[in-house]
């Protein structure tokens, strides 16, 4: 299908967490119907955790710290889904009790939280994380204790390779990297591309790998790859080296916190070529950090609120009523409702490439405003599964 432009409002991660909760409820029902319980040694697990008045579900998210936008929006989606399920009576005659812990965007914190959720809180399932690296910290613990872990948007393939109790509800980096490579070749018309990779992030390293493989296979050339570590503040040395090889575009598979600074420093050095990256860019903080330098850049994402599917439109309406304080809360709340939709589908649903558009802080943009952003649809979904009908 040929790319098409569409206006979108940022709602992706809330949709995916909403979906993750739906998948979790389906797993609980299936497990109980099969008479299965948890085999964890810490006393937690399916039969024990659901033996009380509520079904305890754990969530670990980056509610604070450098990637707080990810965790906050995912949490909104989780809350929305839990509230909707409980309003309908829960499952198996019991309502859900959500236990949320903040990993502060720090390495190692997620592992500690997972042990607590399983051994002390006796949860039946664990939801999280957005970042692949933090999901990989928790996956071995959940697998060993036979507690399902569902990630809303960890795209590194290694996450679900950790075992048969580990799930995700989003596309993976081989798909995302392939689409972005084709986007660079077919839409940006770039033959020579440079790559700037965060070597401290499994997400960034994986996405860069899949992008390079497809781009070179399709006849493109990676003229240079430079590296940085997430949290760095000065990227001038890497960018100066990239400028010296005159790339036609620069692929940056990083997180929004670093990308905004990279864009500003790139423009200060006179690099005017297109910048593009993956779903780790998706945050309104990207525009706040990058300012005018991010204008005209591109990134891939999971969801468009303008799709006509009635389930998605109902979600958009509900979210608009619920979240009114800041525009940034639209985006990552969507990613989590959509997770289960993708898991129940027999194919990867879609991926969007969006063009960043600056917005004046003094100008109010309504959720339906065409000025909000633009996107290029790379792959369109087929009929939605009956699971959400």
Secondary structure, 3 states (H helix, E strand, C coil): CCCEEEECCCCHHHHHHHHHHHHHHHHHHHHHHCCCCCCCCCCCCHHHHCCCCEEEEEEEECCCCCCHHHHHHHHHHHHHHHHHHHHCCCECCEEEEEEEEECCCCCCHHHHHHHHHHHCCCCCEEECCCCHHHHHHHHHHHHHHCCEEEECCCCCCCCHHHCCCEEECCCCHHHHHHHHHHHHHHCCCCCEEEEEEECCCHHHHHHHHHHHHHHHHCCCEEEEEEEECCCCCCCHHHHHHHHHCCCCEEECCCCHHHHHHHHHHHHHCCCCCEEEECHHHCCHHHHHHHHHHHCCCEEEECCCCCCCCHHHHHHHHHHHHHCCCCHHHHHHHHHHHHHHHHHHCCCCCCEEEEECCCCCCCCCCCCCCCCCCEEEEEECCCCCCHHHC
